[in-house]
């Protein structure tokens, strides 16, 4: 059974404050953010058994991990050539977040202690992934502001290139922050994302 929950942010804002004459002003930025949660089934009498099943599933589910999250960030400018410049009308930023986590189907049959172990592990995993998500959402905001205040260009191809450069910079910064989070938390272990011994 796969359960999906989508969250769509329909945030519209105008970036005008502090804009110079040499930059675009009054540009509408429209982020499109969707989070897709998917659950895959696992079975077992205790946490160790369930964790072994997860490890054996390999590439078919969460690549052998307890859970997995993937992120995509893209952007598009709506432009129009004019006599003396390229008119920038709108910026659209698309973000897709996919989180895959296990669903222990027969958890109710396990002891209270085993259920508590599992709940603690899953809570820690969501905490770890939510920190990644927060970094990505901050990047979306940063990119929106940068793209809405691009320097005015006469040529639309040149404007698109400027946007590409800004986007690549934000992507690089996002990857760096992801790496820092992984290092600071030992890939989530300091938050409690720890496999049972013997797995």
ZAMARGU-4260 file (C-alpha; in steps of 0.2 Angstrom, whole numbers, plus 5000, padded with zeros to 4 digits):
<rodrens>
0) 5000/5000/5000 | 5007/5017/4995 | 5000/5032/5004 | 5003/5049/4996 | 5001/5066/5004
5) 5004/5082/4994 | 5008/5099/5000 | 5006/5113/4988 | 5012/5131/4992 | 5004/5144/4982
10) 5014/5158/4988 | 5014/5174/4978 | 5025/5189/4982 | 5033/5204/4974 | 5051/5208/4975
15) 5052/5227/4975 | 5060/5233/4991 | 5078/5239/4989 | 5078/5236/4970 | 5089/5248/4960
20) 5084/5255/4943 | 5096/5244/4934 | 5086/5229/4941 | 5069/5222/4937 | 5056/5227/4950
25) 5038/5221/4953 | 5041/5203/4947 | 5029/5190/4952 | 5038/5175/4960 | 5027/5159/4960
30) 5035/5144/4970 | 5027/5127/4966 | 5032/5115/4981 | 5025/5098/4982 | 5030/5084/4995
35) 5026/5066/4991 | 5027/5054/5006 | 5027/5035/5001 | 5027/5021/5013 | 5033/5003/5009
40) 5028/4988/5019 | 5039/4978/5031 | 5035/4964/5042 | 5043/4956/5057 | 5041/4952/5076
45) 5054/4965/5082 | 5064/4980/5076 | 5080/4969/5072 | 5070/4958/5061 | 5061/4973/5052
50) 5078/4981/5050 | 5086/4965/5042 | 5071/4965/5030 | 5074/4983/5025 | 5093/4980/5022
55) 5089/4965/5011 | 5077/4975/5000 | 5091/4984/4993 | 5088/4995/4978 | 5070/4990/4977
60) 5064/5002/4990 | 5075/5014/4999 | 5091/5009/4992 | 5095/4998/5008 | 5092/5012/5020
65) 5079/5014/5033 | 5071/5029/5023 | 5076/5040/5008 | 5072/5057/5002 | 5076/5065/4986
70) 5075/5083/4981 | 5073/5093/4964 | 5074/5111/4962 | 5071/5120/4945 | 5066/5137/4939
75) 5059/5146/4923 | 5058/5164/4918 | 5043/5171/4908 | 5051/5184/4897 | 5046/5195/4882
80) 5058/5204/4870 | 5055/5223/4869 | 5064/5236/4859 | 5076/5242/4872 | 5077/5227/4884
85) 5071/5210/4888 | 5055/5211/4899 | 5054/5199/4914 | 5036/5196/4919 | 5036/5181/4930
90) 5048/5168/4939 | 5042/5151/4943 | 5052/5140/4954 | 5047/5121/4955 | 5052/5110/4970
95) 5049/5092/4972 | 5052/5082/4988 | 5050/5064/4989 | 5051/5055/5005 | 5050/5036/5006
100) 5049/5027/5023 | 5044/5010/5030 | 5028/5005/5037 | 5029/4991/5049 | 5013/4982/5045
105) 5013/4970/5060 | 5020/4982/5073 | 5004/4980/5084 | 5010/4962/5088 | 5027/4967/5094
110) 5030/4971/5113 | 5028/4989/5119 | 5047/4990/5121 | 5050/4986/5102 | 5036/4998/5097
115) 5044/5012/5106 | 5061/5008/5098 | 5053/5009/5081 | 5044/5025/5085 | 5059/5033/5091
120) 5069/5028/5076 | 5056/5034/5063 | 5054/5050/5073 | 5073/5053/5072 | 5072/5049/5053
125) 5059/5062/5050 | 5068/5075/5060 | 5084/5072/5050 | 5074/5073/5033 | 5064/5088/5039
130) 5081/5097/5041 | 5085/5094/5023 | 5068/5100/5018 | 5070/5116/5028 | 5087/5119/5019
135) 5079/5117/5002 | 5064/5128/5006 | 5076/5142/5012 | 5085/5139/4995 | 5069/5142/4986
140) 5066/5158/4995 | 5084/5164/4991 | 5083/5159/4973 | 5066/5168/4971 | 5073/5184/4978
145) 5089/5183/4967 | 5079/5179/4951 | 5066/5193/4954 | 5080/5206/4956 | 5091/5201/4941
150) 5100/5215/4932 | 5091/5221/4917 | 5097/5214/4901 | 5093/5219/4883 | 5094/5201/4876
155) 5082/5188/4884 | 5095/5174/4881 | 5108/5184/4891 | 5094/5186/4905 | 5091/5167/4905
160) 5110/5164/4906 | 5110/5176/4921 | 5096/5166/4929 | 5105/5150/4926 | 5121/5156/4935
165) 5111/5162/4950 | 5102/5145/4950 | 5118/5136/4949 | 5125/5146/4964 | 5110/5142/4975
170) 5111/5123/4970 | 5129/5123/4975 | 5126/5132/4991 | 5111/5119/4995 | 5122/5104/4992
175) 5136/5111/5003 | 5123/5114/5017 | 5116/5096/5015 | 5134/5090/5017 | 5137/5100/5032
180) 5121/5093/5040 | 5126/5076/5036 | 5143/5079/5044 | 5136/5088/5059 | 5124/5074/5063
185) 5134/5059/5057 | 5121/5055/5044 | 5107/5057/5057 | 5115/5046/5070 | 5117/5060/5083
190) 5098/5063/5080 | 5094/5044/5084 | 5094/5037/5066 | 5104/5021/5072 | 5101/5004/5065
195) 5100/4990/5078 | 5117/4981/5081 | 5120/4966/5071 | 5112/4973/5055
</rodrens>
